[in-house]
Amino acid sequence: MKTLHRLIALSLMFALVGLATAGDPAAALNAQIDAAAGLGDKVKVFAKASLVEVCLDKVLVKETAVQNARKVSLAAIKKIDEQWQGAEDELPIQQQMQSNACAKHLIQIVKESPAIVEVFVMDDQGAVVGENQLTSDYWQGDESKWKNSFNDGKGGIDVGKLRLDRSSGAELQQVSLPLFDADGKVIGAITFGLAIARI
């Protein structure tokens, strides 16, 4: 019974947040970050101060909109993903995802914020648009990081478990958020790998 009451209370809270922030993606994201379980206070403050603006970034939005407009079939995306995961040497598409306009902009964001170790943008089907370092998958559409943050075009937040990044030696936490266009429409998602000690 307590669980049911808690679920009803949470549903009401999110409904009120939605009404209060309708038409204001930044305010909606800030409210979701505040309500997110699994995020420490320090990370919440950092996310609201530094990550929300990235979710509205014009370059990232433009590149994601261009990829969405290509209307690549999910079957074709999954075929690329299969090749991506099975590649022994770096594929041209893997190089492209780390060097296109989206990737270059993400690399600049990482340079300006040492707390962000990894970051990648996903389109409206969960395919990578650009990344600062190679991901293990091209298609993220079957993973919670995309499912919860894109959330059928409604937007949301996904908080990953803390893990040790072997390459950097830092304790990382992935936070995934929606990407909004100028009209406030969710057109994709973005995942940040945050070095907790650097926040």
C-alpha positions in Angstrom: 0.0 0.0 0.0 2.9 2.4 0.9 4.5 1.7 -2.5 1.2 2.5 -4.3 0.9 5.8 -2.4 4.5 6.6 -3.2 3.9 5.9 -6.9 0.8 8.1 -6.9 2.7 10.9 -5.2 5.6 10.7 -7.7 3.1 10.7 -10.6 1.4 13.8 -9.3 4.8 15.5 -8.8 5.9 14.8 -12.3 2.5 16.0 -13.7 2.8 19.2 -11.7 6.4 19.6 -13.0 5.2 19.1 -16.5 2.5 21.8 -16.1 4.9 24.3 -14.5 7.6 23.9 -17.1 5.5 23.4 -20.3 7.3 25.2 -23.2 10.5 25.7 -21.2 12.8 22.7 -21.8 15.6 24.0 -19.5 13.2 24.4 -16.6 11.8 20.9 -17.3 15.2 19.4 -17.3 16.3 21.2 -14.2 13.2 19.8 -12.4 13.9 16.2 -13.7 17.5 16.5 -12.5 16.3 17.6 -9.1 14.0 14.7 -8.9 16.4 12.1 -10.2 17.4 9.2 -8.0 21.0 8.1 -8.0 22.5 11.5 -8.5 24.4 13.1 -5.7 23.8 16.8 -4.8 27.2 17.8 -6.3 26.3 16.2 -9.6 22.9 17.7 -9.7 24.3 21.2 -9.2 26.9 20.5 -12.0 24.3 19.0 -14.4 22.0 22.1 -14.0 24.8 24.5 -14.4 26.7 22.9 -17.2 24.8 20.0 -18.9 21.4 21.5 -19.5 22.8 24.2 -21.8 24.5 21.5 -23.9 21.1 19.8 -24.4 20.0 23.0 -26.2 23.2 23.6 -28.1 22.6 24.8 -31.7 25.4 22.9 -33.3 24.4 19.6 -31.7 20.7 20.2 -32.5 21.5 21.0 -36.1 23.6 17.9 -36.7 21.0 15.7 -35.0 18.2 17.2 -37.1 20.2 16.6 -40.3 20.7 12.9 -39.3 17.1 12.5 -38.4 16.0 14.0 -41.7 18.0 11.2 -43.6 15.3 8.7 -42.4 17.7 5.8 -42.3 15.8 2.6 -41.6 16.3 0.8 -38.3 17.4 -2.3 -40.2 20.2 -0.3 -41.9 21.2 1.2 -38.5 21.4 -2.3 -36.9 23.5 -3.5 -39.8 26.0 -0.7 -39.2 25.9 -1.5 -35.5 26.8 -5.2 -36.2 29.8 -4.1 -38.4 30.8 -1.6 -35.7 30.8 -4.1 -32.9 32.6 -6.7 -34.9 35.3 -4.5 -36.4 38.9 -5.3 -35.6 40.2 -2.1 -37.2 38.6 1.3 -37.0 35.9 1.6 -39.7 35.4 4.8 -41.8 32.0 5.4 -40.0 33.7 5.1 -36.6 36.3 7.7 -37.8 33.5 9.9 -39.1 31.5 9.8 -35.8 34.6 11.1 -34.0 35.5 13.8 -36.6 32.3 15.2 -37.9 30.9 18.7 -36.9 29.0 17.2 -34.0 32.1 15.3 -32.7 34.4 18.4 -33.1 31.9 20.4 -31.0 31.7 17.7 -28.4 35.5 17.6 -28.2 35.6 21.3 -27.6 33.0 20.9 -24.8 35.1 18.3 -23.1 38.2 20.5 -23.4 36.3 23.3 -21.6 34.9 21.0 -18.8 37.4 18.5 -17.3 34.6 16.8 -15.4 33.1 15.5 -18.7 35.3 12.6 -19.8 33.1 11.1 -22.5 30.1 12.4 -24.4 28.0 11.3 -27.3 24.9 12.4 -29.1 22.2 10.0 -30.4 19.4 10.6 -32.9 15.7 9.9 -32.7 16.3 6.2 -33.3 19.3 5.8 -30.9 22.1 5.9 -33.5 25.2 7.8 -32.8 25.5 11.3 -34.3 28.9 12.2 -32.9 31.2 11.3 -30.0 34.4 12.4 -28.5 35.7 8.9 -28.1 34.7 5.5 -29.7 31.7 3.8 -28.2 31.3 0.1 -28.2 28.0 0.3 -30.0 26.7 2.5 -32.9 23.0 1.9 -32.1 22.1 2.8 -28.5 18.3 2.4 -29.1 18.0 -0.8 -27.1 19.8 0.7 -24.0 18.3 2.5 -21.1 20.5 5.6 -21.7 18.6 6.3 -24.9 15.2 4.8 -24.0 14.9 6.8 -20.8 16.3 10.1 -22.0 14.6 10.2 -25.4 11.5 8.6 -23.8 9.4 8.3 -27.0 10.0 12.0 -27.8 8.8 13.2 -24.3 12.3 13.5 -22.8 13.6 12.2 -19.5 16.8 11.3 -17.6 18.8 8.2 -17.2 21.4 7.8 -14.4 24.0 5.1 -14.8 25.9 3.2 -12.1 29.2 4.5 -10.9 32.1 2.6 -12.7 35.8 2.8 -12.9 37.1 4.1 -16.3 40.3 2.1 -17.0 41.7 4.6 -19.5 41.4 7.6 -17.3 41.5 5.9 -13.9 38.5 8.0 -12.9 35.3 7.0 -11.3 32.6 7.8 -13.9 28.9 8.2 -13.8 26.8 8.4 -17.0 24.0 10.8 -17.1 21.8 10.9 -20.2 19.5 13.7 -21.1 17.2 14.7 -24.0 18.3 17.0 -26.8 15.8 19.8 -27.6 15.4 21.9 -30.8 14.5 25.6 -30.8 10.8 24.7 -30.6 11.3 22.6 -27.5 10.8 19.3 -29.3 12.9 16.3 -28.2 14.9 15.3 -31.3 17.6 13.1 -29.8 19.5 12.4 -26.6 23.0 12.9 -25.2 25.1 10.9 -22.8 27.7 12.4 -20.5 30.4 10.3 -18.7 31.2 12.4 -15.7 34.4 12.1 -13.6 32.9 12.5 -10.1 36.1 13.6 -8.5 36.5 16.5 -10.9 33.1 18.0 -10.2 
